[in-house]
Amino acid sequence: MINLSVIRLGAAVCGLALSLAAGAGIASADPATDPIVNTTCSYDQAVAALNAENPQAAAEFNSSPQAQAALGQFLSAPRSRRAIMAQQIQSSPYFPVMQQIAATCNNY
């Protein structure tokens, strides 16, 4: 299980928010990020998957309005921005959690 801290979660969320605002160049396709970038899940589905599949990460997410806002921004962003954001957080300890949620959120 990944040991998540609110500080690291905040840093990852800030990275998402900054990348959304920065709008750097278009990223190329990447098998590691494709499920995250191309998800059709709603915010509610993603949160339900997180709550069901990783309660520890969900507890930290649910106590962080900043993380909740960042997820909403990510899911409402166009795919080109999501690709940039996903590449920027790929080295984050939260990336495997995001991959897991993206792979299963359509079940919720």
C-alpha positions in Angstrom: 0.0 0.0 0.0 1.3 3.5 -0.8 1.9 5.6 2.2 0.3 8.9 1.3 0.8 12.2 3.1 -1.4 15.3 2.9 1.7 17.4 2.0 2.5 15.1 -0.9 -1.1 15.0 -2.0 -1.2 18.8 -1.9 2.0 19.0 -3.9 0.6 16.6 -6.6 -2.6 18.6 -6.7 -0.7 21.9 -7.0 1.2 20.3 -9.8 -2.1 19.5 -11.6 -3.4 22.9 -11.0 -0.2 24.6 -12.3 0.0 22.4 -15.3 -3.6 23.2 -16.1 -2.9 26.9 -15.9 0.4 26.8 -17.7 -0.9 24.9 -20.7 2.5 23.7 -21.9 2.9 22.0 -25.3 0.8 19.0 -26.4 2.2 15.7 -25.0 2.5 12.6 -27.2 0.6 9.4 -26.4 2.0 7.4 -23.5 0.7 3.9 -22.5 1.2 4.7 -18.8 -1.0 7.9 -19.0 -3.5 6.9 -21.7 -6.1 5.5 -19.3 -6.0 8.6 -17.1 -6.0 11.0 -20.0 -8.8 9.2 -21.9 -11.0 8.4 -19.0 -14.7 9.0 -19.5 -15.5 8.8 -15.8 -17.3 11.6 -14.0 -16.0 13.1 -10.8 -18.5 11.1 -8.8 -17.3 7.8 -10.5 -13.7 8.6 -9.8 -14.3 9.4 -6.2 -16.5 6.3 -5.7 -13.7 4.2 -7.2 -11.1 5.8 -4.9 -13.3 5.3 -1.8 -13.9 1.6 -2.7 -10.4 0.7 -3.9 -8.0 2.7 -1.8 -9.6 3.9 1.5 -6.3 5.4 2.8 -5.9 7.6 -0.2 -9.6 8.4 -0.2 -9.5 9.6 3.4 -6.7 12.0 2.5 -8.5 13.1 -0.7 -11.8 13.6 1.1 -10.1 15.8 3.7 -8.4 18.0 1.1 -10.6 20.6 -0.7 -7.6 21.4 -2.8 -7.3 17.8 -4.0 -11.0 17.7 -4.8 -10.8 20.9 -6.8 -7.8 19.6 -8.7 -9.6 16.4 -9.6 -12.6 18.3 -10.8 -10.3 20.5 -13.0 -8.5 17.5 -14.4 -11.6 15.7 -15.4 -13.2 18.8 -16.9 -10.0 19.6 -18.9 -9.7 18.7 -22.6 -7.6 15.6 -23.3 -4.7 17.6 -24.6 -4.4 19.3 -21.2 -5.0 16.1 -19.3 -2.0 14.5 -21.2 0.2 17.3 -20.1 -1.0 17.1 -16.5 -0.6 13.4 -16.4 2.9 13.5 -17.7 3.9 16.1 -15.1 2.6 13.9 -12.2 3.8 10.6 -13.6 6.7 10.4 -11.0 4.3 11.3 -8.2 3.7 8.5 -5.6 0.0 9.0 -6.3 0.3 8.1 -10.0 -0.3 4.3 -9.4 -3.4 5.2 -7.5 -4.6 7.4 -10.3 -3.9 4.6 -12.8 -5.9 2.2 -10.7 -8.9 4.6 -10.4 -8.8 5.4 -14.1 -8.9 1.6 -14.9 -11.9 0.9 -12.7 -14.0 4.0 -12.3 -16.4 3.1 -15.1 -17.6 0.3 -12.8 -19.0 2.9 -10.3 
